[in-house]
């Protein structure tokens, strides 16, 4: 394993996987995510309940547990959220620090939600930027 991540079997480490996934779309910073929401993008908080209870919520964000994300955002799905109206919807996925959200975006892209992106640094970056949080 010359690069420390690829072992010659076609398998990659998580760092390389994240790099590959993220190369397929533009991620947003906190201010860009806030501006996108003001223009109609759907902010989706996938953090688990303990983190939301500890740190608070982004006002207006749709809370969807990560394990339900695809079912709730598929515009054709029988379990979709009311907000999941179109494959053209811009979705900004937010996890705690911006890692799990990148993998979630790849899954949403596979569902045809090609405008899906995520927040660099996640909820923690949003809060550090001084953006609104309901506690």
C-alpha positions as CSV (number, residue, x, y, z in Angstrom):
1,X,0.0,0.0,0.0
2,X,2.1,2.8,-1.3
3,X,-0.3,5.6,-0.5
4,X,-1.5,4.2,2.8
5,X,-5.1,4.0,1.6
6,X,-5.3,1.7,-1.5
7,X,-4.3,-1.9,-1.0
8,X,-4.2,-3.1,-4.6
9,X,-7.5,-5.0,-4.3
10,X,-9.7,-2.1,-5.6
11,X,-10.6,-1.2,-2.0
12,X,-10.1,2.3,-0.8
13,X,-9.9,3.9,2.6
14,X,-12.5,6.4,3.9
15,X,-10.3,9.4,3.2
16,X,-9.9,8.5,-0.5
17,X,-13.6,7.6,-0.7
18,X,-14.6,11.1,0.7
19,X,-12.2,12.7,-1.8
20,X,-13.8,10.9,-4.7
21,X,-17.3,11.6,-3.6
22,X,-16.6,15.3,-3.0
23,X,-15.0,15.7,-6.3
24,X,-18.4,15.2,-7.9
25,X,-20.1,18.3,-6.6
26,X,-19.5,21.7,-4.9
27,X,-19.9,21.8,-1.2
28,X,-21.2,24.9,0.6
29,X,-19.8,26.9,3.4
30,X,-22.1,28.1,6.2
31,X,-22.9,31.5,4.7
32,X,-23.5,29.9,1.3
33,X,-25.8,27.3,2.8
34,X,-27.8,30.0,4.6
35,X,-28.1,32.0,1.3
36,X,-29.2,28.8,-0.5
37,X,-31.9,28.2,2.1
38,X,-33.1,31.8,1.6
39,X,-33.4,31.0,-2.1
40,X,-35.4,27.8,-1.5
41,X,-32.9,25.1,-0.9
42,X,-33.9,22.5,1.7
43,X,-31.5,22.2,4.7
44,X,-31.6,18.7,6.0
45,X,-30.1,17.9,9.4
46,X,-29.1,14.2,9.6
47,X,-27.5,14.4,13.1
48,X,-28.7,11.9,15.6
49,X,-31.0,13.0,18.4
50,X,-28.4,13.3,21.1
51,X,-26.4,15.9,19.1
52,X,-29.5,17.8,18.2
53,X,-30.5,17.9,21.9
54,X,-27.0,18.9,23.0
55,X,-26.3,21.5,20.4
56,X,-29.6,22.7,19.0
57,X,-31.2,23.0,15.6
58,X,-30.9,25.2,12.5
59,X,-34.1,27.1,12.2
60,X,-36.2,25.8,9.3
61,X,-34.0,22.7,8.7
62,X,-35.8,19.4,8.1
63,X,-34.7,16.8,10.6
64,X,-34.2,13.4,9.0
65,X,-32.3,10.6,10.7
66,X,-29.5,9.4,8.4
67,X,-31.0,5.9,8.1
68,X,-34.2,7.3,6.7
69,X,-32.7,10.0,4.4
70,X,-33.2,8.2,1.0
71,X,-36.8,7.2,1.8
72,X,-37.7,10.7,3.0
73,X,-36.1,12.6,0.1
74,X,-37.0,10.4,-2.8
75,X,-39.7,12.5,-4.7
76,X,-41.1,9.3,-6.0
77,X,-41.1,7.4,-2.7
78,X,-44.2,6.5,-0.7
79,X,-42.5,7.6,2.5
80,X,-41.2,10.9,1.2
81,X,-41.3,14.1,3.3
82,X,-43.8,16.8,2.1
83,X,-40.8,19.0,1.2
84,X,-39.4,16.3,-1.3
85,X,-41.3,17.7,-4.2
86,X,-38.9,17.2,-7.1
87,X,-35.6,15.8,-8.2
88,X,-34.6,19.4,-9.1
89,X,-34.8,20.4,-5.4
90,X,-31.6,21.8,-4.0
91,X,-30.8,19.9,-0.8
92,X,-28.1,20.8,1.6
93,X,-27.3,17.9,3.9
94,X,-25.9,18.8,7.3
95,X,-24.3,16.3,9.7
96,X,-22.2,17.2,12.8
97,X,-18.8,17.9,11.2
98,X,-19.3,17.5,7.4
99,X,-18.2,13.9,6.9
100,X,-21.3,11.6,7.0
101,X,-23.1,14.3,5.0
102,X,-20.8,13.8,2.0
103,X,-21.5,10.1,1.9
104,X,-25.3,10.9,2.2
105,X,-25.0,13.3,-0.8
106,X,-23.6,10.5,-3.0
107,X,-26.6,8.4,-2.2
108,X,-29.0,11.2,-3.0
109,X,-27.2,11.8,-6.3
110,X,-27.8,8.1,-7.1
111,X,-31.5,8.8,-6.5
112,X,-31.4,11.5,-9.1
113,X,-31.2,14.5,-6.6
114,X,-28.3,16.0,-8.6
115,X,-28.5,19.4,-6.8
116,X,-27.8,17.8,-3.5
117,X,-24.7,19.1,-1.6
118,X,-23.5,19.3,1.9
119,X,-22.2,21.8,4.4
120,X,-18.4,21.9,4.8
121,X,-17.8,21.5,8.6
122,X,-21.4,20.5,9.2
123,X,-23.5,21.9,12.1
124,X,-20.4,22.8,14.0
125,X,-19.2,25.2,11.2
126,X,-22.7,26.7,11.0
127,X,-22.6,27.4,14.8
128,X,-19.0,28.7,14.7
129,X,-20.0,31.1,11.9
130,X,-22.5,32.7,14.3
131,X,-25.5,31.6,12.2
132,X,-28.9,31.1,13.9
133,X,-29.4,28.1,16.2
134,X,-32.5,27.2,18.2
135,X,-31.5,25.7,21.5
